[in-house]
Amino acid sequence: MDSRGHSRSRESAWTMQTPLTSPVPVPVPVLRLPRGPDGLSRGFAPDGRRALLKPEVPETLESSLVHECQESQEQQARANLRERYLRSLLAMVGRQVSFTLHEGVHVTAHFGATDVDVANFYVLQLQTPIGVQAEALLRCSDIIAYTFKL
């Protein structure tokens, strides 16, 4: 399952079995989008897609410690999943990727980069049912699944 609850194909299943350690940090290509209409944001979502913070509720000391331990474990799990996802994006750079979009539309393209919030994918030679687009931005919210060969 990916971060959105969709099943993955065998082609990208290797990331689940590959160790995440790397001797040299490798930068993930990032596309800087122009400033949004409000002048502060970048790209198409000025309010962002970040989760809202939970309101503080008074707790006892014991329940507070249990809660902090659980939050720490959850945060570590999220960090591991995020790192795997970013490594999969890095593995896609320059490769042909098949995307499944809403309404069952299938397109293929060469992956180029993503924006800072991973809200858009920059692709080259986008092959759509009606033709080829030299360059395009795909909104991640429109993508149901994607696969690529290693």
BELDA-V717350 format. One record per pair of residues at least 24 apart in sequence whose C-alpha atoms are under 8 Angstrom apart, sorted by the first residue. I is the first residue (numbers start at 1). J is the second residue. If there is no record, write none. Layout:
I | J
I | J
This chain:
3 | 81
6 | 144
6 | 145
8 | 145
8 | 147
9 | 147
11 | 147
11 | 148
11 | 149
11 | 150
12 | 88
12 | 147
12 | 148
12 | 149
12 | 150
15 | 84
15 | 88
16 | 84
20 | 83
20 | 84
28 | 86
28 | 87
28 | 89
28 | 90
28 | 113
29 | 90
29 | 93
29 | 112
29 | 113
29 | 114
30 | 113
30 | 114
30 | 115
30 | 116
31 | 113
31 | 114
31 | 115
31 | 116
31 | 122
32 | 115
32 | 116
33 | 115
91 | 150
92 | 148
95 | 148
95 | 149
96 | 148
96 | 149
97 | 146
97 | 147
97 | 148
97 | 149
98 | 146
98 | 147
98 | 148
99 | 143
99 | 144
99 | 145
99 | 146
99 | 147
100 | 143
100 | 144
100 | 145
100 | 146
101 | 142
101 | 143
101 | 144
101 | 145
102 | 142
102 | 143
102 | 144
105 | 129
